[in-house]
Amino acid sequence: MLDHSHLKSLFLLNPDITYLNFGSFGACPKPIFADYQAWQLLLESEPVQYIAVNGVEYLKKSREALGAFINCDADDVVFTTNPTYAINIIAKSLKLTEGDEILSTNLEYGALDRTWNYYCNKSKAKYIRQPISLPVVSKEAIIEQFWKGYTPRTKAIFISQITSSTALRLPVEEICAMAKEKGLLTIVDGAHVPGHIPLDLSVLQADIYTGACHKWMMAPKGCSFLYIKRELQGQFDPVIISWGYEAAVPSHSRFLDYHQMQGTRDFSAFLTVPKTIEFMKGHNWPQVAASCRELVRNNYQRFCALLGTNPICPVSGDFLVQMCSIPINTPQPEKLQRHLFTQYKIEVPVMRLEQQTFLRFSINAFNSQSDLDKLYSALQEIIAQKELITI
């Protein structure tokens, strides 16, 4: 396994912190952040030209770069601040009626569970959080369990490609293909996917897909996207009605007008996407990512053994990529997380999911085995104190 920790000098992260939480918000390398600041300076040098005149062309070039990276037409994707915003666009406009069902899993991101619950409650539809048993044993078992939630009332599926709290890579490709055979709308939360694993929207049978560029693509915070298949775009209104509605000078795409033309806002983060792609290519990111995945796999069972718990999945690339979640027995997850940060200067989440709790570490270019060894030693000390972790 190659050591890429020398790349840490390219990031703006505090060197005093052991940063094992790339999965939450990502971290922006210096060249990308400099590009971000350059766009912001351009904005302040001539705000009218930036926003009202040149902005459409700036956004087009960034969407073209993103479209080439995820293999979709640039006109089928719009930028959003985060995937939660993107899914609100979908859930708000989806014509749900009483008794309709959205089939999902019990492993989804909490903010999006709340989004679907809100809009389903308004229309008297149902959001079905189909249980996926842990530990998972195979792709086939996940697929079988998921479809047990299907009924004639199912209108759409909503599923994460890589989950947040469990860090599991789900067999979304297979599930989407089966959903299309059943005539269902397919909605995928790919927040953790772009820059993490290859994404090809021309192959994945997703009608709607959202991903974050500010996580594994390393863009500045507030840079995500929403893809909607072209024939469905007219069904979805923007969250904010603004200049794109009945536009004075409409473009070739109402979809772009509706979701891009929203008055005064700093969209500089969106414009850094070409630089993020350039950065990854310049530093051989497939090789970097492979080393990170190896580091995760090499340490997963070691941490489970320390904490007296069992892996939640087979230790393979089918389920684990650059982050993993280890079951942990703690009476106070939030206190444990703060203790690791304040006493040991380790940034790592301790996450609740229903009745379970997970310690999730994420690995990127600047991490090395020594970072995980520091976490391991800290956990050993905490275990010995018999207060925040029970074995």
N, C-alpha and C positions, 0 to 999 in steps of 0.2 A: 504494500500500500504506500503510495506516494504521500509525502508530507507537504501540504499546501499552506501551512500556518503562516509562511512568510507573506501571504497575501493579506494578512491582518493589517499591515501598515497602509493598505489601500482603503481601509474603512475608517469611518469617523467614530467608531465605538470607543468608549472609555476603556483604556488599557487596564485599569484597575478592576474591571468587572469581568468575570467569567461568563460570557454570553452564550447561553444554551437555549435561547428562546427565539430563534430566527423565525419560527413558524407563526408567531403572533403578528408581528408588524414588519418583518424583514429588517434590513439595515442597508443603508445607501453608501456605496463606495464613493470615494472622493471625486473621481472623474465624472460620475453621473450627477453627484450633488453640484459640482461646478457648472455642469450643463444646465441644471435646474435654476441656479442663481443667475446664469447668463440670460435665460428666458425671462426671469423676473425683472432683471435690470432693463431688458428691452421693453417690457411692459411699462415700467415706470418712466422710461425715456420718452415714450409717445403712446400713452394709453389708448387714445382713439384709434390710431393706426393698428395697434396690436389687437384690440378687441373687435373693432367694428369693420376694419378693412382687411387686414392680413390674417386674422385668426382662422378663418375658414380654410385657407391654404395651409397654414401651419398644422392644423388638426388633420387635414387630409394626408399630409406627408407622414404624420405619425401613425394614422390608421393604416396607411399602406404598409408601413414597416411591420406593424402588428399583424396585419392580415397575412403577410408573407410568412411570418414566424409561426402562426397557428393555422395556416392554410385555409383562409376564407377570404371572400371578397371584402375589400376595405369598406365598401358601402353597406355591408351587413353587420357592422360592428360600430358601437358608439362607446365613448368613454364615460365612466361613472366614477364617483369618489370611492366606492367600495362595493363588494358583491351584495351586501344587504340593501343598499340603494337600488341596485339592479333588480333584485328579486321583488322589491316593493313595486317597481314598475309593472312587473308581470302579475303579481298577486292582485294588485289594485284593479287592473283592467280585465283580468280573466273573468269571463261571464259564468260565474258559478250560481247554481240554483239549489234550492233545498234538496238535500239528499245526495248531491254530488260528492265525490270523494277524491282527495288528492292522496295518492299512495306514496309514502316515504318510509324512512327507517327511524329507529330510536337512537341513531348515532349522529343525528344532524346537529348543525351549529345552533346554539341556543337562540341567537337573534333571529334566525330564519324560522325556527319553530314558532317563535312569537309572531312573526310576520304572517305565517300561514294560519295560525290560530285566530289572529285578529280578523283577517279577511274571510276566513271560513265561518267564523261566528256571525259576521255581519250578514252573510248570505244563507245561513243555516246549512252550510255544507259541512263536510267532515274532513279533518286532517288526520290521516291514519299513520301513526308512528309504528310501523310493523317491527316487532322485536327481532333483532339479529343476535343470536346467542353467542356469548363469549365464554371460552375461547372459540374463535372460528377455526374450522378444521380444513376447509377447502372452499374454492370458488363456488363449486357446485352446491355446497350446503348453504352459502349465502344466497345464491340465486333462488334455491328452493324455498328458503324461509321468507324471502322478500315477496315472492309471488303468492304466498299463502294469504297475503293481505288484499289480493285482487278480488274485486266483485264486479258484477255488471254495472255498478254505479261509479266505478273508477273512471275519472275523466282525464287525469294526467298523473305522471310520476314525477317526483322530485327527489333527487339523490345526490350525495356528495361523491366526487371521484376519489378524493382523499379526505378523510374525516378530520375534524379538528381535535376533539378530546381524546379519541382513540388512536389517531394518526394512521388509521388503516386505509390501505388502497383497496377500494371496492371494485368488483367486476362490472363496471359501468358499461363497458363496450357490449358485453353480452346482454345485460339488462335492457339497454336501450334498443338493441336489435329485436329482442323479444317484445318490448313495448310497442314498437312500430308494427309488428305482426298483429298485435291486438288493436291497432288503430288509436293508440294513446298519444297524447302530447308528452314529449320528453323534455324535462327541465333539469339541467345539471349544474350543481354548485361546484365549480372548479377553482375555488379560492386558492388552494394550495398547489395548483397544477402548473401554470405557465412558468417556465424556468426550472421546474422541479423534475417533471417527467415530460417526454415528448407529447405534444398535443397537435392532432390533425383533425380539424373540424370537418374536413371533406370526407373523412372516413367514419368518424363517430356519428352515430345516428341520433344526435341531439337537435331538437328543434330550437331550443333555447339554452344558452351556455353563458355563465358568468365566471370570470377569473380575475384575480388580483395581480397587478403588475408590481405592486409595492411589497409583495412578499418575496418569492424566490427569484423574480426577475430583477429585484433590487432597485426599482424606481422609487422616487420620493413618495412619502405617504399621501394617500388620497388619489391613487392612480389605479383604476380597475376598468373593466370593460363588460359590455353586454352584447352578445351575439344573438340575433334572432333570424331564423330562416326567412328569406325574402317574402315568400308568399304569406307569411303570418304577421309581418311587421305592421300592417295597417290595423291590427286588432289591439295594439298596445299604445295607450296614451302616455305622455310624460307625467311624472309626478308633479312637475311644476308647469303650468301653462304660461307660455311667454311669447317671445317674438316669432318663434317658429310656427305658431298657430296662425293660419291665414296670413302667412308671411308676405310682406310687401314685395319682396323679390325672392320667390321660392326657388329652391335649387332643384336638381333632378330627382331628389329623394325627400319625401315627406318625413320618413323615418329619421333622417339626419336633421332636418329642419326642426322637428318636434323636440329632439333630445339634445341637440347641440346649441341651439340658439336660445340661451337662457339669461341674457343680460349681463350684468357686471359680475364677473367671477374671475379668479385667477386660475386659468387652466394650464399653467406652466408645467405642472407635474405630468400632465398628459403628453406634453411635447418631448419628454425625455426618453420615450420608448425606443427611438432609433439608437440613442446612446447606450441604453441598457443592453440591447442586442449586440451592438459593437463591442461593448465591454466583455460580454460572455464569449463572443467569438475570439477576441484578442487574448483571452486567458484560457482557452481550450476547456470551456466549461463542461463538456461531456466527461472529460477525464477527471476534473475536479469533483463533479457530482458522483462519479463512480467510486472515488476514494471516500467520499462522505458516506455513501451507502454502506461501504465495507466497514467503516468505523461504527456505524449504527449496529450492523449485524454482529460484529465481533463483541459488542458490549451488552447486547440486550439481555441475554440469559444470565450474564454475570450480575447485573443489577437485580434481576428477578430473584436470584439466589440470595443476594444480600438482604432483600426486603422480605424474603420468605413467601413470595408469591409466584404464580405461574405465568408464562407468556400468554398473551391473548390471541396469538396467531402463530402459524409456522414461521420460522425465521428465514424468510426468503423474499426475493424481489416481488413476488406476487402480492405481498401484503405490506412490506416495509420498504420505505425509500430513504429519505434523509432525516426522518424523525420517527420516534417510537414512543409509545406510552406503556409504562410499567405500572401494574396494579400496586397500590400502596395502602397500607392500613394506618390511617391517621385519624384521630378524633377531631382535629382542627386543621383542615387543609389550608385555609387562608393564613393561619398563623404560621404554619410550617413554611409556606412560600415566603412570607416576610422574614422569617428567621434565617432562611438560607440566603436571602439577599442582604439583610442588615448585619448578620454575624459573619457570613462567609463570602460576601460579595459575589454570589452566584445568582444569575438571572435565569430562573427555570420555573415553569408553571406547575402548580399542583391543582389538577382540574377535577371537578365533580361531574359525574354523568349518572343521573338517577341515583341509585344506591351505591355506586362505585366511585372510587377516586383513583386518579392516575397521576404519576409523575411523568411529564413528557419532555424529553430533550430533543432539540433540533441541532443538526450539524451542518455547517457550511464551510466555505473555503478557509476561514481563519481559525477554525477549531482543530484541535489535535487530541491525541490520547491523554495528554496531561490535563486538559480541561475536564474530561470525564473522570480521571483519577482524582481530581480535586473534589468533584461532586461525590464520588464514592467515599472518600475519606470523611467528608462532612456528614454524610448519611450514617457512617459508622459511629461517629461521635454522638449524633442525635439519638441513634438507636440505643446506645449505652446509657443515655440519660433517662430512657423509658418514660418519656412524657409525650412527645409529639409523634412518635412512630411506635407502633406495636408490632411484634412479630408472632 
